[in-house]
């Protein structure tokens, strides 16, 4: 069959799929379907109970939603307190967050030191893993390679079907430790295979924590400042967890509820996070920012910035989606605490540098978006910047390639996924299986010769 013949067949199949997959949008309201597991007012359907995290952005007062400043709470502790105290003590905090999420309490210094060393001891990949699983099958997208690599580690584990809690904790710690190494190897292989650049594979430094390890492996000279490592550490803390209802965590819990192995559950979470409506959003913000830089001559002229924003909202510019990426959140209304913390720290790091102008441009976009949406769409919804508004630019400031923006999110979120998987195994006790309303009408079978 010719290529044109194949294309014609696929085109015909696509037309049939479009015709037979159409669903009248009014039926969702008729049958009271909670699309996206969300009610019509935007609040989420309660699908479970957790002690791990609370994401709080509004209160319901006599049936009406009232916006409040956003709160992110890990195991009862405010993210503001967790990050603020780490910063005040001039130390690193991601390993402390991992410990807290997994074990439910803040570690003593002795416990933290031991746990940090334990994670570092687990960073090594199995013998020949890089050659067999990464080098021989390079991927254009690092997220796909992360997911495949996690799934492949099942084959290297003699206890892969062990159902015990001890095994679950060991696998969680192992993957939290190994993901930075897998990410770097996948990136180096991509550079060589798709961009004709040199691969640089550094040996692991076991004295480095997670943030330091990431920068050390990525940079050819392995050099980084304490300020840079602490900035990345802060990002890891902020992205470590975000409740059981976010798409990737819920995906992890859904697979866990089926009784599958941890490698399969975590791999699925990575695949979910890849999507631009989830973890891939920070890259969308960066591309949008570059579009502003190319089309707005005077970045400090709010009128000119606003005019271009209107073009974007009218689907006349950027990717024609009509979206201002980095603005709005499913739960947060007045503010996203992660964005507030990150914005403050990022501006401090950028002050006096060339990239400061880009931060100020993002700040202008953030301030103008709610009013312009009201003017263009008649929207009265309270809208704030989310963490993606500034995370991508922080990565860029740290010299981290765009290919790694979302993989770094996955590295951070492994902590939350692990905590939720373990909680689901211990307390769920029922496969997650929501209902779908079937609307297809009964049809009489027709023999193939009579069709």
Order of alpha helices (4+ residues) and beta strands (2+ residues): alpha-alpha-beta-beta-beta-alpha-alpha-alpha-alpha-alpha-alpha-alpha-alpha-alpha-alpha-alpha-alpha-alpha-alpha-alpha
